[in-house]
């Protein structure tokens, strides 16, 4: 399998205009920046995203890069969109007595199964950080905030940190706080573990006060 092109990395077409390149770059950066993503390969993916955008944003480098791409890829770009499948009529029971379903019936069966089997909450992952830290309050959100709300709050806090005129030591400390909050709240299993540890801590604090 051939390596992804710079266009593949940014998720744009070969003829994407500069504005589309920039929009794709910003979206990819928000999704994979090491400060916001807890994925193990976040650093490598962000490095590839930066390199791809650096080449494609420059008209001279982009033209030279396009000339090096395989001709087949240039003339027949691979589409990631799923082609619609023609409707298949329901079939009769086969020789073994089991029923084969048409496409529409398969979709109905899957939807019915999904209604009867809702997704289960992610199992809690043991939280090893400081349970006394209120990361929800740190980000200015409710404990019931959705994952999208958490990510939006992290982006706001990141912009606040990177835009503040502080010393290198203070910046490093603030960045570490943001990384800890991200690690505790973005991943559902990690968040469940943090919530459990936080509840246990608050119960213990209440007992100590009484």
Helices and strands as residue ranges (DSSP letters): H 6-10, H 18-32, H 42-56, H 59-68, H 71-75, H 103-116, H 135-139, H 147-163, H 168-185, H 188-209
